[in-house]
Amino acid sequence: MHTVAILALDDVVPFDLAAPMQVFDWTRLPDGRSPYRVRLCAESPEVRTDGLVLRVDRGLDALEDADTVIVPGRSEENGPPSDRVLAALRQAAAAGTRIASVCVGAFVLAEAGLLDGLRATTHWMAAAELARRHPRIEVQPDVLYVDNGQILTSAGAAAGLDMCLHMIRRDLGSAVAAHAARMCVVPLEREGGQAQFIVHEHPPVPRGSDLEPVLEWIEDHLADEITLGAMAARSGMSERTFSRRFREQTGTTPLQWLLRARVRRAQYLLENSDHTVERIAQQAGFGSPTAFRERFRRVVGTTPYAYRSAFHGKPAAPAKRA
């Protein structure tokens, strides 16, 4: 049997811990046998987290004979992992053990040096911090998981399930992985990456900035044709001065800011209206539905139709009387 060791550290995120335990435990071969042996291990017999105290009967030595090690996310309130934990992970990696992280568990792998020179991901809200602390990692904030072969990382907690199903398919084939996905009541593959969940905020503009009026004007006229010349004229500057001032104050170009604003408007309309994609393309200021679809997929990582299917909020139908 393939042994999966799940490492529980203090302040572990309960869902990050439970999801891989469940999906590997539910996996079955066609003849009904279980291909995985799941073990929970920790540095000490008790692991504390929000509202819970876990009793764990296996120590770090469980990593020594594991085939796969999963590192769930944890709060960083207690600081970095201990030297013992980092040494155990390095030793497992040196022995060829497959090691994967869920959500911000990527920070633990990064502290151990296991992600240096590799692509990696984590929750989109923590991606910039991971890149700042560990510049040798190529952080990819818009994907659900990254598979480097021996080392894998996943985004948020649900993306940890996507990664585990991917590993099961890698180990045992699509049929076994599809059965495990059905048991978890999740799709074997999700369309799009983490980008569809990211809240794309506009770069902050200082209060009282001379750009505030023109930015408000842009937001009010997204459906209209807006050129660099029109923005510059609205601000009373030349195009060159306006572009320079804009980048200084926002960190991006006027046209990139405009495109991001249009995508955000389109996301809002897809979530909150029943307008057709063609009409939304017009309301958001895209020249054509084709241009809208291409730009939306480039920024959000999925199609407008798939985004609406995932995020369109509709009130529940009233219950029928018996």
Salt bridges, closest charged atoms under 4 A:
ASP31 OD2 - ARG33 NE 2.71
GLU43 OE2 - ARG84 NH1 3.59
GLU46 OE1 - ARG48 NH2 3.49
GLU46 OE2 - ARG55 NH1 2.97
ASP65 OD2 - ARG39 NH1 3.39
GLU76 OE1 - ARG133 NH2 2.95
GLU111 OE2 - HIS134 NE2 3.94
ASP116 OD2 - ARG136 NH1 3.59
GLU129 OE2 - ARG132 NH2 2.63
GLU129 OE2 - ARG133 NE 2.82
ASP147 OD2 - HIS166 NE2 2.73
ASP147 OD2 - ARG170 NH1 2.80
ASP162 OD2 - ARG190 NH2 2.39
ASP171 OD2 - ARG98 NH2 2.83
GLU189 OE2 - ARG169 NH1 2.75
GLU191 OE2 - ARG297 NH2 3.71
ASP210 OD2 - ARG245 NH1 2.60
GLU219 OE2 - HIS202 NE2 3.17
GLU219 OE1 - ARG265 NH2 3.86
GLU248 OE2 - ARG244 NH1 3.45
ASP274 OD1 - HIS312 NE2 3.39
GLU278 OE2 - ARG293 NH2 3.00
